[in-house]
Amino acid sequence: MSLVNHNNEKSQQLYSGKQNAIPYILNIENANINEDFLLMQNHFIFCFYGEKICVSQVLALYYENYSNHSFNTKPVTKIDDISKVTLKVFLSINSNLFTQYTPEECNIFTHRNPSNIIFHILSDDVTINDQFLTLSNLAKDYYSYFKRNDVISLILNSN
């Protein structure tokens, strides 16, 4: 919720004459997962990996069922419907360029809670070739916004 409040505050600063590249990030309160923009396998998100904001590809979604995590094959319309998510992590190299490899030349696959998801992004705004991922259009602007406004500190300090 602190991210939503931060976004609203930045939006208000725009209207009071201060500069802001993205005046308001729509659907940030639900991580941009809704009836109009369903989350499913192979989609991309911004998420936390440790204390970094990364781009991740959704490999599997799970929901809680009888105190267990069950594999979900259907598109997700609400972030609250997810109990776990399996991700392939792309680490930032430079502004809008990411790599799927660590310095040790390993891929990162991880299981995360949905609270690690920051924002669901359009697949059209992501280009993957060989080992690199590049952001374009709004995804690039959103990533810059999250990095510039120190979203990680904001959320870590609110918990």
PLY file of the C-alpha trace (Angstrom):
ply
format ascii 1.0
element vertex 159
property float x
property float y
property float z
element edge 158
property int vertex1
property int vertex2
end_header
0.00 0.00 0.00
2.92 2.37 0.61
3.83 2.07 -3.10
0.29 3.18 -4.01
0.55 6.12 -1.60
3.96 7.03 -3.01
2.58 6.90 -6.56
-0.36 9.13 -5.60
1.98 11.60 -3.90
4.19 11.78 -7.00
1.08 12.28 -9.13
0.00 15.19 -6.93
3.47 16.75 -7.27
3.00 16.75 -11.04
-0.22 18.70 -10.74
1.39 21.21 -8.39
4.01 22.04 -11.05
6.84 19.61 -10.20
8.37 17.35 -12.86
7.52 13.65 -13.02
7.98 11.40 -16.08
5.03 9.14 -15.24
2.25 11.17 -13.63
0.26 8.20 -12.41
0.81 4.47 -12.71
-2.57 2.90 -13.35
-3.48 -0.28 -11.48
-0.44 -0.17 -9.21
-2.55 -1.17 -6.22
-3.15 -4.60 -7.82
0.31 -4.89 -9.50
-1.45 -4.34 -12.85
-3.13 -7.74 -12.64
-6.85 -7.49 -13.36
-9.73 -8.65 -15.58
-8.38 -6.58 -18.47
-4.74 -7.60 -18.04
-4.53 -11.23 -16.98
-1.33 -12.71 -15.57
-0.30 -16.10 -16.95
2.73 -18.24 -17.70
5.49 -16.59 -19.77
4.30 -13.07 -18.93
6.76 -10.57 -17.48
6.74 -8.67 -14.21
8.89 -6.29 -12.21
9.71 -7.94 -8.90
12.03 -7.84 -5.96
14.97 -10.21 -5.93
16.82 -9.55 -2.70
17.14 -5.79 -2.59
17.04 -5.30 -6.36
14.25 -4.63 -8.78
14.45 -7.17 -11.59
12.44 -8.27 -14.57
11.15 -11.80 -14.25
9.35 -14.19 -16.50
6.50 -16.10 -14.88
7.11 -19.83 -15.27
4.38 -21.14 -12.96
1.61 -19.77 -10.78
0.21 -21.48 -7.69
-2.85 -21.00 -5.50
-3.43 -22.25 -1.98
-5.71 -25.25 -1.74
-6.25 -27.21 1.49
-3.02 -25.76 3.00
-1.01 -26.82 -0.07
0.18 -24.93 -3.13
-1.53 -26.17 -6.29
-0.34 -25.48 -9.82
-2.57 -23.01 -11.62
-3.13 -23.36 -15.37
-5.69 -20.57 -15.74
-5.01 -16.83 -16.15
-4.97 -14.89 -12.88
-7.19 -11.83 -12.47
-6.21 -10.87 -8.89
-2.85 -10.91 -7.20
-4.56 -12.17 -4.04
-5.40 -15.41 -5.89
-1.70 -16.31 -6.11
0.01 -18.11 -3.21
3.40 -18.67 -4.91
5.01 -17.90 -8.24
8.00 -19.51 -9.98
10.14 -16.99 -11.83
13.09 -16.81 -14.17
15.01 -13.71 -13.04
16.74 -11.23 -15.34
19.29 -9.02 -13.55
19.86 -5.40 -14.52
23.06 -4.59 -16.39
22.36 -1.04 -17.46
19.16 1.10 -17.48
16.84 -1.03 -19.67
19.21 -3.96 -20.40
18.98 -7.18 -18.37
20.73 -10.54 -18.46
19.50 -13.99 -17.54
22.97 -15.00 -16.33
24.71 -14.30 -13.04
28.45 -13.45 -13.04
29.02 -17.20 -12.49
27.07 -17.87 -15.74
24.08 -19.43 -13.99
20.37 -18.81 -14.50
18.25 -17.81 -11.54
14.96 -19.65 -11.02
13.12 -18.87 -7.82
9.84 -19.39 -5.97
8.43 -16.16 -4.52
5.44 -14.89 -2.64
3.15 -12.58 -4.61
4.24 -9.73 -2.32
7.48 -9.68 -4.34
5.58 -8.70 -7.49
5.72 -4.97 -8.17
4.06 -4.65 -11.55
2.89 -6.79 -14.47
4.21 -5.46 -17.81
3.21 -5.91 -21.43
5.07 -8.67 -23.25
5.23 -6.32 -26.24
7.50 -4.05 -24.16
10.04 -6.85 -23.63
12.51 -8.11 -26.21
14.65 -11.19 -25.59
17.55 -12.18 -27.83
20.12 -14.83 -26.92
20.96 -13.98 -23.33
19.67 -10.40 -23.00
16.33 -8.82 -22.26
15.57 -5.22 -23.25
12.70 -3.04 -22.07
10.97 -0.56 -24.35
8.02 1.82 -24.32
6.14 2.08 -21.02
8.02 -0.78 -19.35
11.26 1.18 -19.72
9.62 4.28 -18.22
8.12 2.28 -15.34
11.47 0.69 -14.52
13.16 4.09 -14.51
10.40 5.44 -12.27
10.72 2.59 -9.77
14.53 2.90 -9.67
14.55 6.71 -9.50
11.98 6.89 -6.73
13.76 4.25 -4.65
10.74 1.97 -4.41
12.76 -0.72 -2.62
13.54 1.51 0.36
9.96 2.71 0.43
8.54 -0.80 0.67
11.22 -2.26 2.95
10.78 0.62 5.39
7.01 0.21 5.45
7.17 -3.46 6.57
0 1
1 2
2 3
3 4
4 5
5 6
6 7
7 8
8 9
9 10
10 11
11 12
12 13
13 14
14 15
15 16
16 17
17 18
18 19
19 20
20 21
21 22
22 23
23 24
24 25
25 26
26 27
27 28
28 29
29 30
30 31
31 32
32 33
33 34
34 35
35 36
36 37
37 38
38 39
39 40
40 41
41 42
42 43
43 44
44 45
45 46
46 47
47 48
48 49
49 50
50 51
51 52
52 53
53 54
54 55
55 56
56 57
57 58
58 59
59 60
60 61
61 62
62 63
63 64
64 65
65 66
66 67
67 68
68 69
69 70
70 71
71 72
72 73
73 74
74 75
75 76
76 77
77 78
78 79
79 80
80 81
81 82
82 83
83 84
84 85
85 86
86 87
87 88
88 89
89 90
90 91
91 92
92 93
93 94
94 95
95 96
96 97
97 98
98 99
99 100
100 101
101 102
102 103
103 104
104 105
105 106
106 107
107 108
108 109
109 110
110 111
111 112
112 113
113 114
114 115
115 116
116 117
117 118
118 119
119 120
120 121
121 122
122 123
123 124
124 125
125 126
126 127
127 128
128 129
129 130
130 131
131 132
132 133
133 134
134 135
135 136
136 137
137 138
138 139
139 140
140 141
141 142
142 143
143 144
144 145
145 146
146 147
147 148
148 149
149 150
150 151
151 152
152 153
153 154
154 155
155 156
156 157
157 158
